[in-house]
């Protein structure tokens, strides 16, 4: 396929949290607001006058100092973020909008709050408590938390306009990003997709880590470019897979999978678009904050929700995604020592083949992969097993 016009530029933007567009927005007088989890609605951090940055620690392989504070038995993701903070990589942040979700990211953000690491006199860290259930009490609690710990704090500290009009403007911009990402990835459902999983992940990631108003022109142009992009005359992949699991903001991991012959056609992980790029709908008479609250709770597929009906729904949703995107199998990845996803991965490794007939490759990995040779062997063996299954089924 013809190379995407902006792919190299997107790759460069992903090399550093304080990338070129972040620096441009800071020069424009915007406030940079960091976050780590889907439960911190990025749309609230993209109000006029500020912009959201979902934190990453690209190329961090040895979080030695962070390990001293957080121990080696915490996930590599949280330690890598803390290592990058200790290196000064997040000094551009004006605030960290933290969530009480997974334990290790909580600890990382507590260290930011307590240790005066971010060298920015305006910096503050504010925690929001997230409910474990989707019911009216949960919606009310979440809505109150977002009002008190996000909107009120942004107004008090930076004078950000948090009126309904400002929220509607942020929703409109957010929805355009969602539409463009969805349009760009639409061809992943085709028999012969016109975009690779690596390319799509780069595009999705820049939409999370760059100011929306600066990345939007590039997203518009890429979505338009995709409408006329032609697929390879002969597919270069041997099977299609859904990539599913915990924090995965490393496009090189997806590239490794695809170099083994499996095309990643769906991204159901914490930095992916399923969920993550659904438009927010504000009903007639509904407040924007209520719409945002219900949207993020209702669309989340996080394993924090542990009731049996929630767990069964997630399995069905995953099977539906595999069917919709015509995937031959699922690669489930979990960061080592991740508590929630270790349970989810173990259960799904059994349930998906048994109840839905979908082959699964189950991987426990570090945040940045140092064992690419071992992973390559695992992926190649999985792809061969999928091919054998298809032959046996007469496909």
C-alpha positions, -999 to 999 in steps of 0.1 A, spaced: 0 0 0 11 36 -6 26 51 25 3 74 46 14 110 41 17 119 78 28 85 93 64 95 98 53 127 115 29 108 138 58 84 147 80 113 156 52 129 178 51 96 197 88 96 207 83 121 235 55 131 258 65 167 254 62 165 217 62 193 191 25 200 192 24 200 230 52 226 230 32 246 204 0 246 226 21 256 256 35 285 236 -1 294 228 -8 298 265 -27 265 270 -26 245 302 -13 209 298 -34 184 318 -20 148 322 -41 117 328 -36 79 326 -70 63 324 -102 62 303 -122 70 334 -107 105 334 -128 119 305 -104 135 281 -132 158 268 -132 176 302 -95 182 299 -99 197 264 -120 227 275 -111 260 260 -78 271 274 -64 237 282 -56 203 266 -53 167 276 -22 145 274 -26 108 281 8 99 296 32 75 280 68 66 286 81 57 252 115 39 250 117 35 288 134 1 294 150 4 328 129 21 355 156 15 382 150 46 403 112 42 401 116 6 413 134 18 444 102 37 454 76 13 440 93 -22 442 98 -46 414 65 -63 420 44 -34 406 36 -32 369 62 -19 345 38 6 331 34 26 364 71 24 371 80 35 336 58 66 340 73 74 373 108 69 359 100 94 331 87 119 357 119 116 378 139 122 346 120 155 341 99 142 311 66 156 325 78 190 337 56 206 310 24 194 329 4 220 347 -18 194 364 -22 157 367 -59 147 368 -56 114 386 -82 86 390 -86 61 418 -86 31 394 -57 7 392 -34 5 421 0 11 404 -11 42 384 -26 55 417 8 51 434 26 68 405 2 98 408 5 98 446 42 102 442 37 131 419 14 147 445 37 142 475 73 144 462 73 177 443 87 160 412 72 182 385 92 214 382 63 237 375 51 261 402 15 259 389 14 221 391 -11 203 412 -24 167 413 -61 160 419 -77 126 425 -112 115 413 -129 85 428 -145 61 402 -175 39 410 -174 1 406 -210 -2 394 -231 12 367 -263 22 385 -279 55 394 -259 58 426 -227 52 405 -237 78 379 -245 104 407 -212 97 425 -191 99 393 -209 131 382 -202 147 416 -166 136 415 -160 151 381 -176 184 391 -157 188 423 -123 173 415 -121 182 378 -142 211 367 -141 231 399 -104 226 403 -97 237 367 -118 268 373 -102 276 407 -66 271 396 -66 282 360 -98 302 355 -110 277 329 -146 282 317 -166 252 327 -200 263 317 -224 241 298 -216 262 267 -179 254 271 -186 217 277 -207 215 245 -178 231 225 -154 205 239 -179 177 231 -182 189 196 -144 189 191 -141 155 208 -169 140 186 -151 152 154 -119 134 166 -140 103 172 -156 105 137 -123 109 120 -106 80 139 -136 58 132 -136 67 95 -99 61 93 -102 26 108 -134 16 90 -115 -4 64 -103 -28 91 -136 -46 87 -130 -53 50 -119 -87 37 -86 -69 26 -81 -39 49 -64 -8 36 -47 1 69 -24 -19 92 -28 -22 129 5 -4 134 -6 25 113 -40 28 130 -24 26 165 -1 55 156 -30 76 145 -51 67 176 -22 74 199 -15 109 185 -52 117 190 -47 109 228 -14 127 234 -16 158 212 -37 189 216 -69 183 197 -70 216 179 -35 210 165 -38 174 156 -72 177 140 -60 190 106 -37 160 102 -65 136 112 -89 152 87 -63 148 59 -56 112 69 -93 103 69 -97 118 35 -66 100 23 -79 67 35 -110 70 12 -89 65 -19 -62 42 -5 -59 9 -24 -51 -24 -7 -22 -46 -17 -32 -68 -46 -22 -98 -26 -26 -98 12 7 -99 31 -9 -113 63 -18 -149 71 -46 -143 96 -64 -114 114 -64 -109 151 -80 -87 178 -54 -72 201 -70 -71 236 -58 -63 271 -42 -37 294 -22 -6 288 -6 -9 254 8 23 239 37 8 221 32 6 183 63 -15 180 45 -43 199 18 -42 172 44 -41 145 60 -72 160 27 -91 158 22 -80 122 58 -89 112 49 -125 122 19 -126 98 -11 -116 119 -29 -84 109 -42 -65 139 -77 -54 129 -92 -43 162 -77 -25 192 -96 -35 224 -71 -24 250 -66 6 273 -51 29 247 -73 16 219 -104 29 201 -128 1 211 -140 17 234 -126 52 233 -137 67 201 -175 66 204 -193 100 200 -209 115 231 -246 121 226 -263 148 246 -301 142 248 -326 170 248 -328 186 282 -298 167 294 -268 185 309 -235 180 291 -218 168 323 -245 142 328 -241 130 292 -203 128 297 -207 109 330 -230 83 315 -210 79 283 -178 70 300 -193 47 325 -216 30 299 -189 25 272 -161 12 295 -151 -24 292 -127 -22 321 -123 -54 342 -128 -32 373 -164 -41 368 -166 -75 385 -202 -85 388 -210 -118 369 -233 -101 344 -206 -75 336 -180 -102 331 -203 -122 308 -211 -90 288 -174 -83 283 -169 -118 269 -198 -114 245 -186 -79 234 -152 -93 227 -167 -121 206 -188 -96 188 -158 -74 180 -139 -105 166 -169 -113 144 -175 -77 133 -139 -73 123 -136 -108 108 -108 -118 131 -95 -153 131 -82 -151 167 -75 -129 197 -41 -120 213 -47 -111 249 -18 -91 265 -14 -82 301 13 -61 317 32 -82 343 18 -76 379 -14 -60 365 -40 -72 390 -73 -65 371 -60 -77 337 -44 -108 352 -78 -121 363 -94 -110 329 -67 -126 308 -68 -159 327 -106 -162 324 -107 -151 288 -80 -176 278 -105 -203 289 -138 -188 280 -132 -175 245 -121 -208 229 -146 -229 250 -177 -208 247 -171 -189 214 -147 -211 195 -122 -183 191 -85 -192 193 -65 -172 219 -29 -164 224 -23 -153 260 7 -131 267 21 -116 299 46 -89 290 66 -59 302 55 -23 293 84 -20 267 93 -54 253 128 -67 258 119 -103 249 109 -98 213 125 -131 202 104 -151 227 72 -132 217 79 -137 180 81 -175 186 48 -174 205 30 -154 178 44 -175 150 32 -207 167 -3 -191 173 -6 -181 137 3 -216 125 -23 -230 149 -50 -206 135 -41 -217 99 -43 -254 109 -78 -247 124 -90 -230 92 -77 -259 71 -95 -284 93 -127 -264 90 -124 -264 52 -118 -226 50 
